Amino acid sequence: MKVIFIKDVQNIGKAGDAKEVSDGFARNFLIPGKLALESTTQNLRKAEEIKIKTRKVLESEKQKAQEFADKLSKASCTVGVQVGPDEKLYGSVTPADIQQALETEGFQLDKKQITIDTAIEKLGVYHVKVKIHPQVEAAVKVWVVKK
């Protein structure tokens, strides 16, 4: 049976796609779960409308993420740490530390969005990547200073 997906179904199809699936899968899972519609000319029009709406939403999300990334790239944060001899840190600076420093600057992020290329174990200035959107990244300047 040919169906048109209304919502994304993992490993099967995305919203707006028309695909051939088994009759039982369509009748027992996809259609009752309102994940897909039977392929008709009227439903094809609905699918096109859904594709257009989702494309617009995704574009607006990406644009908002890009604007946020631009603001974030201009910002810098300071992480105060305790140091031992030779200005070597006790431990290292983690994404959680950077997240807290960015929060004090007014940026709400999840620590999972922050990527540190090399371990930060000395005082200095570092550039850290922040993934805001699947297609948008920002580079943040992090100052690691003595407490």
C-alpha positions as CSV (number, residue, x, y, z in Angstrom):
1,M,0.0,0.0,0.0
2,K,1.3,3.5,-0.8
3,V,1.1,6.0,2.0
4,I,2.0,9.6,2.6
5,F,3.7,10.3,5.9
6,I,2.3,13.1,8.0
7,K,5.0,12.9,10.7
8,D,8.6,11.6,10.7
9,V,8.8,7.9,11.4
10,Q,12.3,6.8,12.3
11,N,14.1,4.7,9.7
12,I,10.9,4.6,7.5
13,G,10.0,8.0,6.2
14,K,9.9,11.7,6.8
15,A,6.8,14.0,6.8
16,G,5.5,14.6,3.3
17,D,7.2,11.5,1.8
18,A,5.2,9.0,-0.2
19,K,6.3,5.5,0.2
20,E,5.2,1.9,-0.4
21,V,4.7,-0.1,2.8
22,S,3.1,-3.4,3.7
23,D,-0.7,-3.3,4.0
24,G,-0.8,-4.5,7.6
25,F,1.8,-2.0,8.7
26,A,-0.2,0.8,7.1
27,R,-3.6,-0.3,8.4
28,N,-2.5,-1.4,11.9
29,F,0.2,1.1,12.8
30,L,0.7,4.1,10.5
31,I,-2.9,5.2,9.7
32,P,-4.4,4.6,13.2
33,G,-1.4,6.3,14.8
34,K,-2.0,9.3,12.5
35,L,1.5,9.0,11.2
36,A,0.5,8.5,7.6
37,L,-2.4,8.8,5.2
38,E,-3.4,6.5,2.3
39,S,-2.0,7.9,-1.0
40,T,-4.8,9.8,-2.9
41,T,-4.7,13.0,-4.9
42,Q,-6.3,14.9,-2.1
43,N,-3.9,13.5,0.5
44,L,-1.0,14.3,-1.9
45,R,-2.0,18.0,-1.7
46,K,-2.1,17.8,2.1
47,A,1.4,16.3,2.0
48,E,2.7,19.1,-0.1
49,E,1.2,21.6,2.3
50,I,2.8,19.8,5.2
51,K,6.2,19.8,3.4
52,I,6.0,23.6,2.8
53,K,5.0,24.3,6.4
54,T,7.8,22.1,7.9
55,R,10.3,23.7,5.5
56,K,9.3,27.2,6.6
57,V,9.5,26.2,10.3
58,L,12.9,24.6,9.8
59,E,14.2,27.7,8.0
60,S,13.0,30.0,10.7
61,E,14.6,27.9,13.4
62,K,17.8,27.9,11.6
63,Q,17.7,31.7,11.1
64,K,17.0,32.2,14.9
65,A,19.9,29.8,15.7
66,Q,22.2,31.8,13.3
67,E,21.3,35.1,15.0
68,F,21.9,33.5,18.4
69,A,25.2,32.1,17.2
70,D,26.3,35.6,15.9
71,K,25.6,37.1,19.4
72,L,27.4,34.2,21.1
73,S,30.4,34.5,18.8
74,K,30.9,38.1,19.9
75,A,30.8,37.2,23.6
76,S,33.5,35.9,25.8
77,C,33.4,34.4,29.2
78,T,35.9,34.1,32.1
79,V,36.4,30.9,34.1
80,G,38.2,31.3,37.4
81,V,40.1,28.2,38.5
82,Q,42.5,27.3,41.3
83,V,46.0,26.7,40.1
84,G,49.1,25.0,41.5
85,P,52.8,25.5,40.8
86,D,53.7,26.4,37.2
87,E,50.1,27.8,36.8
88,K,48.8,24.3,36.2
89,L,45.2,23.7,36.9
90,Y,43.9,21.3,39.5
91,G,41.8,19.2,37.1
92,S,40.6,20.8,33.9
93,V,38.0,23.1,32.7
94,T,34.8,21.2,31.7
95,P,31.9,22.0,29.5
96,A,29.8,22.5,32.7
97,D,32.2,25.2,33.9
98,I,31.9,27.0,30.6
99,Q,28.2,26.6,30.6
100,Q,28.0,28.3,34.1
101,A,30.3,31.1,32.9
102,L,28.1,31.7,29.8
103,E,25.0,31.7,32.0
104,T,26.5,34.6,34.0
105,E,26.9,36.4,30.7
106,G,23.2,35.8,29.9
107,F,23.3,32.8,27.5
108,Q,21.2,29.8,28.3
109,L,22.9,26.6,26.9
110,D,23.1,22.9,27.7
111,K,26.6,21.6,28.5
112,K,26.1,18.9,25.9
113,Q,26.2,21.7,23.2
114,I,29.7,22.7,24.2
115,T,32.6,20.9,22.5
116,I,36.2,21.3,23.8
117,D,38.8,20.2,21.2
118,T,41.8,19.8,23.6
119,A,41.7,19.5,27.3
120,I,42.0,22.9,29.0
121,E,44.7,22.4,31.7
122,K,46.5,25.7,31.7
123,L,45.7,29.4,32.1
124,G,45.0,31.2,28.9
125,V,42.6,32.0,26.1
126,Y,40.8,29.2,24.4
127,H,38.2,29.0,21.6
128,V,35.4,26.5,22.3
129,K,32.7,25.4,19.8
130,V,29.0,25.5,20.7
131,K,26.6,23.6,18.6
132,I,23.3,25.5,18.6
133,H,21.5,23.8,15.7
134,P,22.4,20.8,13.6
135,Q,23.7,23.2,10.9
136,V,24.8,26.1,13.1
137,E,27.9,26.4,15.3
138,A,29.5,29.3,17.2
139,A,33.0,29.8,18.5
140,V,33.2,31.3,22.0
141,K,36.3,32.8,23.5
142,V,37.0,31.4,27.0
143,W,39.4,33.1,29.3
144,V,40.8,30.7,32.0
145,V,42.2,32.8,34.9
146,K,43.5,32.3,38.4
147,K,40.9,32.6,41.2
